Amino acid sequence: MAATAGDKQTMTDTQPTPGAPKAPLRVGILGSGGIATASYGVLPNIHHLSSRVAVTAIADVAHEQARAVADRFGIPAAYSCLDDMLEKSELDAVVNLTPIPVHAATSRRILDSGKHLASEKPLATTMAEADALIELAGERGLTIVCAPPDLLHEPYERAARLVREGAVGKVAFARVRSSHAGPGGGPNGWPSDPTWFYQQGSGPLLDMGVYGIHEITGLLGPAKRVAAFAGITEPTRVVRGGPFRGLEMPVTAEDNCLFMLDFGESTFAVVDGTFNVLAAKSPKVEVFGRRGVLNLFRPGGPDLELYRTDIADGVDGWVQPTAPLARNTRSDTYGRALLVGHLADVVLDGAPPVLTAEHARHALEIMIGVATSAREQRFVELTTTF
């Protein structure tokens, strides 16, 4: 896997790309909601990248909120719209943290203005939109990196390397948990009105299933076809806690998706994308091979576990090194700012991109394929790669 923001702080052997902006990369933030401001979000953790990234502006249609966030994090300028930020601030890149339905339109405006782009997931909601963004970035010589940032986390990097090196032998199948109880579905509440998550154009597949899709395709490569079930479990949901406790939300997006990916050569993965997982004790990702097993993020366990055949003569078992196989330290340190650090690595230093727009497009094709397969009750062939 490519070098990441966590590595770049100490790397000295990568030379700046000719003609690239000088550090720090001047960044504007589009959107001042949870991904921008939560404890794991971009702004509370961006100070770890202060020598690489400078946040010079923020924009949100909720201007008073944007102004308050700017004051809280020492951002010089706050705007009520993207166009004003693009026209009035000196920027090299924009981090797009808008809601899912407007990702494509706002990202296109960012690229049109000549700015590099770090986008929240998904890249777009249609293949035509994704293709247009990739084409535009190519024409302008601009970089797109797209969330989720999980493949930059050390356990996924190490797991991908173990798979490539044959540590578990030929992979037969994988199980991927990519769900939670849904925004507003837990007793601790949700800080804003979560209704839009349950409406057409959003839903758990685009919100949560995208993580599992990125993770398993990052480990096993592009998928070849998909088969799926999807439906609405309840027509109305009620927010359980927080400032919107008791709010009734109509559910018009499928809130329960289960699907299988075929990677070819009898390698399969089962992935969920649902707002119906109240709790789980299983690993987030399990990869079953002919010579071993990989577990990623088993609750209460290490971040990465490896089971091997013949770890001693005639003995199979879990590998127990004196040090963990990998710790998720980058996520703990950088949170969602890791995405921005990765963009800086690519733009400033020419680092190979990991979170490419092409990978995000493949994930989008899978999500669209899930909807088509469930609706038409058939396998859907996939055509994109990365």
N, C-alpha and C positions, 0 to 999 in steps of 0.2 A: 504494500500500500504506500501511497505517497507520504512525504513528510507533512506533519500537521502543525497547527498553531502551537501545540504544546511543545513540539520539538524545536520550532523555529527560534524560540527565545535563546537557545544555546548553540544553534548551528552557525558555523562560520565558513562552510565550504560551498555555499550557494551564492552565486554572484547575481546582483540585480539585473533584471531584464533591461536591455538597452531601450531607452525611450520611456521606461516606466515612470510613474510618479515617484517622487522621493518620499521616504517615510517622514512623518506618519501619513498614512492614507486618510484623506479627508472624507468623512462619511456623514451622510444625512440619514436620519431614521424616519421612516414613514409608518406612523402608527404609534400610539402611546398607551396601548392596553397592556394586557397581562404578559405577553411574550417580551415586551419592551421593559416592563418594570418589576415583574415578579422576582423573587429571590434567586431563581434559577435563570432569569431572563438576561437580555442583552446588556442593559444599562447598569445593573448592579455589579456586573462582572467585567465590564469593558476596561476597567482601570488596570487589570492584569496585562493588558495589551497597549498600555499608554505610549510605549516607544514605537508602536506599529500603527496604531489607529487613533485618530482624533475625531470625536463626534462634534461636528460644528453646527448642526441644525436638526430640528425635529419638526414634523408636520402631522397634523391630524385635523379632520373636519370638526372634531370637538376641540376648538382652539383653546378654551380655558384649561382643559385637561392637559393639552400639549404644553401650555405656558407653565403650568404647575410642575410638570415633569422636567421641563427645561431648567426651572429654578432649582428643583431638587438635585439634579445631576450636573449642574453647572454647564449646561449647553448654551452657547451664545445666542442662538436665534430660534424662535418658534413661529410656525406659520399655520394658517388655517387650511391650506391646500398644497398639494404636491407641486403644482406649477409655480407657485410663488417661491417655494424652497429651491426648485431647480433654477429659477431665474435670478434669485437674489443672493444665494449663497455659493461660495466657491467649494465645489464638491468634486471628488474623484469617483465616488460610488454612493449608492443608496441601498439601505437595508429595508426590504419590503416586508412589513409586519401587518399588512392589512388583512381583513377577513377573506376567507377562501374565494367567494364569488367574484371579487374584484382583483385577484392576483394578476391575471393576464393583462387586463387593461392598464393597470398602474405600472406593471413591469415594462410593458411596451413603451409607455411614456418615458420611463427612466432611460431605457436604451436609446430611444429616439433623441434624447438630450445628450447622448454621448457619455453616459455614466455607466460604470461597471455595476453589477447587480448581485446582491445576496438576497435570495427570496425564501420566505417561509414556504412550507409545503402546503398543497401540491403546487407544482410549477404553473399549472393552468387547469381548466376543467374540460377542455376539448383538445383533441389531437391537433386540429388546425391552429389553435392558439399556441400550443407548445412548439409546433413546427415553425410558426412565424417568429416566435421569440428567438429560437436557435438560429434561424436564418438571419435575422436582424443583427444579433450579436456577432455573427460571423462576418457580415458585411462591414460592420463598424470596428472590428477588431477588439471587441469587448468581451469580458469574462462574465459568465453566469455561474454562481454556485447556488445550490438549492438544498434546503433542509429536507429531511432531518439530518442532524450531524452525527448520528450514531456510529457510522463507519469510521469516524475519526477517533472513537473511543478505543483505548488500548485493548480491551477484551475482544472486540470485533476484529481489530487488526491482527491480533495473535491467532484468533480462531480461523480467519481466512488463510493465514499462512500455514497453519496446521492442516487445513483441508487441501491446500495446494501441494503440500509436501507429502501427502498421503498418510498422515498420522492416523486417520480413522479408516483408511482404505477406500474402496469405492463407496460413495454415499448412496444409500438405498432410499431413505426418506428423512424428512425433518418435520417437526411440529413447531409452530410459531404462535405465541400468544401476543396479540397486538390490540388489546382492548382494555377498557375500564368501565366504571359504572355510568359514565356519561356526565357531561357538565351539569351540575346541579343534582347529580344522582347520589351524592354522599352527604353524610350528616354535617360536615363542616361547611357546606354551602359553596357558593360561587360568587365572585366579586361583582359580576355584571350580569345583565339579563342573558341567559344562555339559550333563549328560544331559537335563535337562528341556527344553532348546531343541529337542530332536529328538522330543519326545513329542506326541501328540494334544493340542490346546489351545494349542500353541505352533507352532514351525516357522518357516522363513525368510520366508514370506509376511507373517505378523504381526510378525516381528522386523525384517526388512529391506525387504520389498516395500512396506511402508507408507511408507517414505521416498520412493520413486519415485512412488507414487500421490499423495502430498501435493504433491510438487514439480510434477508435470506438470499436475495439476488446478489448482494455484495459478497456473500459467502460462496454461492454456487454458480453465479453467473446469470446471464439472461435466461428467462423462461421461454418456453416454446408455445404453450397453450394453457388455457385455464378452464376450469369447470366450477360452478358456484351455485349456492343457495343464498337467497336474500329475502327479507320480509320485514314487516313492522310488527313488533311484539305486542305493543299496546298503542292505541290511537291517541292517547293523551298521557303526558307525564307531568308530575308535580315536583317542583324544586323542593328539596328536603331541608335545606338550611341556608343560612346567610341572609343577606339583605333582600333576596327575592324569594324567601321561604314561602311556600304555599302557592306560588305562581303556577297556573296550569298552562302547559305547553302542548299545542297540537303537534303530532308527529306525522310528517309527510314524506320524510326521507327514510329509506330502509335502515332500521336501527339494529339489524341483526344479520351479519354477513359471514358466511363460512365458505371457504373456497380451497381448491387444490390446484397447485401449479405443477406442470410437467416440464422438467428440464431436459428431457430426452434420455435415452439409454436407461430407462427404468429408474430414474431418479425423480422423486416426487416430494412435495411439501404441502402440508395442510396449514392454512393461515386463517385466523379469525380477525374480523374487523367489526366490533359490536360495542354497543353501550349497555351490555348486560353482564359484565364481569364484576361482581361485587367484591370478590376476594379470590386469591389463588395461591397455592403452594407449589405449583409446578414451575420449572425453569421458564424463562421468557422464550428461549430458543433451545431446542434439542435437535442435534444432528446425529443420525444413526448410520454408521458405516459398517462395512464388512469386517473391519479390524478394530473398531472402537466407536466411542460415543463422545460427543461434545455437549456440555451443558453451559448455557450462558445465563447468568443472573438468576440462579435458584434462590428463592427467598430464604434468608438465613444462612446461605452457603457462600462460597467464594464466587467472584464475578465470572470465573471461567474454570470449568472442570473437564478433565480428560480421563476417559476409561479406555484401556488398551488390552488387546489380547496379547498373551505371552510377554507380560512385563517381567516375568521370570520364566524359567523353563516349565512349561505346562501350567502357568498361572496367569489368569486374567484378573484385572482389578483397576481401581481408580488410582491414577498417578498422584502421589502426594509429595510434591517437591518441598524442600525446606522453605522456599519462598513461593508465593502465589504465582500461577501461570501469568496472570495479568491483573492489574488493578485499574479501576476506572477513574484515575486521578484527573485526567483532563476534564471530564464532565464535572467532577467535584469542584475544580478550580475555576473553569471558564463558563460553565453553564451554557446558555444559548449563545454567548459571545464567541464560542468556539467557531461558529459559522463565519463570523466576521473576521476572526483571525485567519481562517483558512483563505478567505478572499484576499486578505492582505498578503499572505504567502504567495499566492498565485500571481497577483498583479505586481507586487513589488519585487519579488525574487524569481519569478518564473517557475515556482514549484509545480509539479504535476498536479492537476486538480483531481480530487477524489469525489467530491459531491457535484458531479457534472450535470449540466442540463440534459444531456443525452440519457443519463441514468434516470433522472427525474421524469423524462418523457416515457421511458420504458415502464416505470412504475405507474404512470398515469394510464398508459395503454392497458396495463393489467387491471386497474380499477374500473376502467370503462368496460373491459372484457368481463369482469365480474358481474356488472349490471346486465350486460347483454346475455351472458350465459344463464343467469338466474331467470331473466325474463323469458328467454326463448328456449330454455331447457336443452342446451346443447354445449359442446365444446367450442371454445373460441380460439382460433389460431392467432398467435402474436407475431408481429412483423418487425418490430423495432429491436435494436440492440444497443450496447454501450461499450 
